[in-house]
Amino acid sequence: EMCIRDRQSTWDQAEWATDKATLKVPFPNIPYVKNGDTIVTESSAVKQYILERAGRLDILGRTEEERVEDKLMTGFIDDTMRDLLMLCHNPCLLYTSDAADDLLCVDLGGRRIIKKK
């Protein structure tokens, strides 16, 4: 049985910095799960770990097709969030290749991105 403590609304930057230093994992990040000596970071790995421990991998899909769809949706959401964060934090880095340097806009999988002049 796992005891889950949700601290998302109570952490401030200083508290996270202190906690992060104690994790001693290659990619300290939020969310994370600490269960005894096991520490799991990264959203998709945390989801997988919790479902495995609970014996509920069926939530990820009962068939191979459903499990593949779950992985596709997780990847799509991760990619979209990364693109959105990049756009918010550095709007000058909107294109993905040197071939796009001379273009005024770039189509990134259906999302039309217009470069700043």
C-alpha positions in Angstrom: 0.0 0.0 0.0 1.3 3.4 -0.9 0.6 6.6 1.1 0.2 9.5 -1.2 0.9 13.1 0.0 -0.2 15.8 -2.4 1.8 19.0 -1.8 1.2 20.8 -5.1 -0.6 23.7 -3.5 1.8 24.2 -0.6 5.3 24.2 -2.2 7.2 27.4 -2.8 10.4 27.8 -4.8 12.7 27.6 -1.8 11.0 24.5 -0.4 11.2 22.8 -3.8 14.9 23.7 -4.2 15.6 22.1 -0.8 13.6 19.0 -1.5 15.1 18.7 -5.0 18.6 18.5 -3.6 17.7 15.5 -1.4 16.2 13.4 -4.2 19.5 12.2 -5.7 18.0 11.1 -9.0 19.2 11.9 -12.5 16.2 14.0 -13.4 14.7 15.6 -10.2 11.3 17.0 -11.2 7.8 17.5 -10.0 5.7 15.4 -9.9 7.7 12.6 -8.2 6.9 9.6 -6.1 9.0 8.4 -3.2 8.3 4.9 -2.0 10.9 3.6 0.4 14.2 3.8 -1.5 12.5 4.1 -4.8 12.1 7.6 -6.3 10.3 8.0 -9.6 10.2 11.4 -11.5 8.6 12.5 -14.8 4.8 12.5 -15.2 4.4 9.5 -17.4 6.8 7.4 -15.3 5.0 8.4 -12.2 1.7 7.4 -13.7 3.0 4.1 -14.8 4.6 3.4 -11.4 1.5 4.2 -9.4 -0.7 2.1 -11.6 1.7 -0.9 -11.5 1.9 -0.7 -7.6 -1.9 -0.5 -7.5 -2.3 -3.5 -9.8 -4.3 -1.3 -12.2 -2.4 -1.3 -15.5 -5.9 -2.0 -17.1 -6.5 1.8 -16.6 -3.9 2.4 -19.4 -6.0 0.2 -21.7 -7.3 -3.4 -21.8 -6.0 -4.0 -25.3 -2.7 -3.1 -27.1 -4.6 -0.6 -29.2 -5.9 1.2 -26.1 -2.4 1.2 -24.5 -0.9 2.6 -27.7 -3.6 5.4 -27.8 -2.7 6.3 -24.2 1.0 6.6 -25.1 0.1 8.7 -28.2 -2.1 11.1 -26.2 0.6 11.4 -23.4 3.2 12.2 -26.0 0.9 14.7 -27.8 0.1 16.5 -24.5 3.8 16.6 -23.5 4.8 18.0 -26.9 2.1 20.6 -26.9 3.0 21.7 -23.4 6.7 22.0 -24.4 5.8 24.0 -27.5 3.5 26.3 -25.4 6.2 26.9 -22.8 8.8 27.6 -25.5 6.4 30.1 -27.1 5.7 31.8 -23.7 9.3 32.0 -22.5 11.2 32.6 -25.8 9.0 33.7 -28.7 12.0 34.1 -30.9 12.7 30.3 -31.0 9.6 29.4 -33.0 11.0 27.5 -35.9 12.6 24.0 -35.9 15.2 23.9 -38.6 17.7 26.0 -40.6 15.5 25.5 -43.7 12.9 27.7 -42.0 15.3 30.6 -41.3 14.2 32.6 -44.4 10.4 31.9 -44.0 8.0 34.3 -42.4 6.0 31.5 -41.0 6.4 27.8 -40.4 3.8 25.0 -40.2 4.5 22.7 -37.2 2.1 19.9 -37.6 -0.9 22.1 -38.3 0.1 24.9 -36.0 1.1 28.0 -38.1 3.8 29.9 -36.3 4.7 33.4 -37.4 8.2 34.6 -36.6 8.8 38.0 -35.1 10.4 40.6 -37.3 
